[in-house]
Amino acid sequence: DLYQAVTNQAGRYVQGGGCTSVGVAGLIHSGGFGSFSKGFGTAASGLLEAEVVTADGRALIVNACTNPDLFWAIKGGGGGSWGVMTRVTLRTHALPEFFGGAWGKIKASSDEAFRRLLARFFDFYSTHLFNPHWGEQVKIGSDNTLEISMVCQGLDPRQAPQIWAPFFAWVKAAPADFSATNELGARATPARHWWDIEGNPSMIQDKRPGAAPGHGWWKGDQGQVGAFLRGYDSLWLPATLLQGEQRQRLVDALFAGSRYKQIGLHFNKGLAGAPADVIAAALDTATSPALTEAFALAIIADGEGAAYPGMARAGVDLDAARRDARAIDRATAELSRVAPGAGSYVSESNFFNPRWQQAYWGEHYPRLQTIKRKYDPDGLFIVHNGVGSEDWSADGFTRLA
Ligand SMILES: Cc1cc2nc3c(=O)[nH]c(=O)nc-3n(C[C@H](O)[C@H](O)[C@H](O)COP(=O)(O)OP(=O)(O)OC[C@H]3O[C@@H](n4cnc5c(N)ncnc54)[C@H](O)[C@@H]3O)c2cc1C
């Protein structure tokens, strides 16, 4: 609804989520990323003002001048911990003329060729894509595949394919080592139609009875609809890993980790390489500052198809689920070697993260605790691994401290 109103109808840009199923209030509390966050920042940093009903029943206006502490806390301090957000005012930006992307899937014929492919890709990424234009992701597969699903903003239909041409040419020049299992390509199209649902081959329209005509989701997100997760983890990878000899360590870690599980690198969820004002705005939110030093968020996750209560389907294979969960832990451990103490994105993270305070909020955690005590002294709003939850039993009903 937000994209339809702001972009399709008004011709402006607003920072919402990448997946169209993501709401607004939870996204702002998460920090929150869209496909173009490397250019426009997080959803939290786009918040100008909100109305929040706090634990004592008051409806407070929060902004940079009025209740600035609560304003800061709801910008990335985690959903369900501060009050009920009932109204928001978000910053909008001029809409670039074009959005676009690059796509394809490359399979290497050997482990050695795959390492070379990764090394070449990160050379290419560091010199051509590590900037505010490019976001979204690549997937590094256990089967020696590199799947590209990247997006760009502010590049015209000539520039986007031109940027990728040397990398694609390098891949095609070595057919014994690399094959494109999905066509390789890049393009840009008018930004105003990016979130069109009808007639957009990248979107699936919500055809359920009563669904609004402008509702739908990206085809690429279909696997997430109702998914049953077996495990999940994420790490912010520092941009220093792109520099000099560090780049080889990054490649080695990604190769080693991908032996256990596919690793997704979400470049739009790390703000290193973003404009200075975007970095400054993100540093003025509760999210861990590690976000601004990371070139990408690595996500390692797996699951199976939709599993709703009451739905007729085969039972969950618990042994396979546990094997998957362990494999995710092992892949994460390989990346942790090159990113020790890495931060993690609160809303796409490991439910069991033992150091969640530090991982989600870093040095901001003590300040968040102080604000929590001020606005919710009796702990009305407690969620799993949310600010202040360490003082409560796991079900959130009994105060421990
Ligand atoms: C399929 C899927 C795709 C995703 N894609 C992205 C993505 O592209 N980018 C990204 O950054 N994140 C993504 N996420 C994570 C997502 O940002 C968070 O789940 C976010 O919280 C969703 O916002 P929501 O408004 O839908 O919140 P909900 O999921 O409804 O709620 C999340 C939390 O926020 C609280 N909350 C909700 N509304 C309010 C309110 N009005 N006031 C106070 N607290 C509230 C809830 O109590 C809950 O604790 C995705 C998650 C899923 C499951």
PDBQT file of the ligand as one rigid body, heavy atoms in Angstrom, charges set to zero:
ROOT
HETATM    1  C1  LIG A 501       8.746 -13.348   4.731  1.00  0.00    +0.000 C 
HETATM    2  C2  LIG A 501       9.537 -12.260   5.394  1.00  0.00    +0.000 A 
HETATM    3  C3  LIG A 501      10.206 -11.336   4.625  1.00  0.00    +0.000 A 
HETATM    4  C4  LIG A 501      10.950 -10.318   5.226  1.00  0.00    +0.000 A 
HETATM    5  N1  LIG A 501      11.595  -9.401   4.444  1.00  0.00    +0.000 NA
HETATM    6  C5  LIG A 501      12.286  -8.399   5.023  1.00  0.00    +0.000 A 
HETATM    7  C6  LIG A 501      12.902  -7.384   4.240  1.00  0.00    +0.000 A 
HETATM    8  O1  LIG A 501      12.813  -7.364   3.024  1.00  0.00    +0.000 OA
HETATM    9  N2  LIG A 501      13.593  -6.410   4.885  1.00  0.00    +0.000 N 
HETATM   10  C7  LIG A 501      13.694  -6.381   6.235  1.00  0.00    +0.000 A 
HETATM   11  O2  LIG A 501      14.340  -5.478   6.769  1.00  0.00    +0.000 OA
HETATM   12  N3  LIG A 501      13.099  -7.301   6.998  1.00  0.00    +0.000 NA
HETATM   13  C8  LIG A 501      12.396  -8.301   6.426  1.00  0.00    +0.000 A 
HETATM   14  N4  LIG A 501      11.770  -9.226   7.215  1.00  0.00    +0.000 N 
HETATM   15  C9  LIG A 501      11.773  -9.020   8.658  1.00  0.00    +0.000 C 
HETATM   16  C10 LIG A 501      10.695  -7.956   8.955  1.00  0.00    +0.000 C 
HETATM   17  O3  LIG A 501      11.237  -6.677   8.773  1.00  0.00    +0.000 OA
HETATM   18  C11 LIG A 501      10.202  -8.014  10.360  1.00  0.00    +0.000 C 
HETATM   19  O4  LIG A 501       9.555  -9.242  10.523  1.00  0.00    +0.000 OA
HETATM   20  C12 LIG A 501       9.278  -6.841  10.675  1.00  0.00    +0.000 C 
HETATM   21  O5  LIG A 501       9.064  -6.828  12.043  1.00  0.00    +0.000 OA
HETATM   22  C13 LIG A 501       7.994  -6.927   9.931  1.00  0.00    +0.000 C 
HETATM   23  O6  LIG A 501       7.211  -5.805  10.200  1.00  0.00    +0.000 OA
HETATM   24  P1  LIG A 501       5.644  -5.932  10.499  1.00  0.00    +0.000 P 
HETATM   25  O7  LIG A 501       5.115  -4.544  10.623  1.00  0.00    +0.000 OA
HETATM   26  O8  LIG A 501       5.038  -6.831   9.470  1.00  0.00    +0.000 OA
HETATM   27  O9  LIG A 501       5.702  -6.567  11.941  1.00  0.00    +0.000 OA
HETATM   28  P2  LIG A 501       5.060  -7.878  12.550  1.00  0.00    +0.000 P 
HETATM   29  O10 LIG A 501       5.699  -9.087  11.972  1.00  0.00    +0.000 OA
HETATM   30  O11 LIG A 501       3.578  -7.758  12.537  1.00  0.00    +0.000 OA
HETATM   31  O12 LIG A 501       5.583  -7.700  14.041  1.00  0.00    +0.000 OA
HETATM   32  C14 LIG A 501       6.941  -7.788  14.378  1.00  0.00    +0.000 C 
HETATM   33  C15 LIG A 501       7.123  -7.246  15.779  1.00  0.00    +0.000 C 
HETATM   34  O13 LIG A 501       6.798  -5.866  15.806  1.00  0.00    +0.000 OA
HETATM   35  C16 LIG A 501       5.736  -5.646  16.712  1.00  0.00    +0.000 C 
HETATM   36  N5  LIG A 501       4.828  -4.664  16.142  1.00  0.00    +0.000 N 
HETATM   37  C17 LIG A 501       4.070  -4.793  15.021  1.00  0.00    +0.000 A 
HETATM   38  N6  LIG A 501       3.320  -3.709  14.842  1.00  0.00    +0.000 NA
HETATM   39  C18 LIG A 501       3.618  -2.870  15.862  1.00  0.00    +0.000 A 
HETATM   40  C19 LIG A 501       3.156  -1.587  16.231  1.00  0.00    +0.000 A 
HETATM   41  N7  LIG A 501       2.222  -0.955  15.534  1.00  0.00    +0.000 N 
HETATM   42  N8  LIG A 501       3.676  -1.011  17.345  1.00  0.00    +0.000 NA
HETATM   43  C20 LIG A 501       4.606  -1.647  18.091  1.00  0.00    +0.000 A 
HETATM   44  N9  LIG A 501       5.089  -2.875  17.798  1.00  0.00    +0.000 NA
HETATM   45  C21 LIG A 501       4.592  -3.473  16.694  1.00  0.00    +0.000 A 
HETATM   46  C22 LIG A 501       5.063  -6.992  16.926  1.00  0.00    +0.000 C 
HETATM   47  O14 LIG A 501       4.463  -7.067  18.201  1.00  0.00    +0.000 OA
HETATM   48  C23 LIG A 501       6.238  -7.928  16.815  1.00  0.00    +0.000 C 
HETATM   49  O15 LIG A 501       6.956  -8.007  18.029  1.00  0.00    +0.000 OA
HETATM   50  C24 LIG A 501      11.024 -10.241   6.632  1.00  0.00    +0.000 A 
HETATM   51  C25 LIG A 501      10.342 -11.177   7.409  1.00  0.00    +0.000 A 
HETATM   52  C26 LIG A 501       9.608 -12.175   6.794  1.00  0.00    +0.000 A 
HETATM   53  C27 LIG A 501       8.878 -13.170   7.661  1.00  0.00    +0.000 C 
ENDROOT
TORSDOF 0
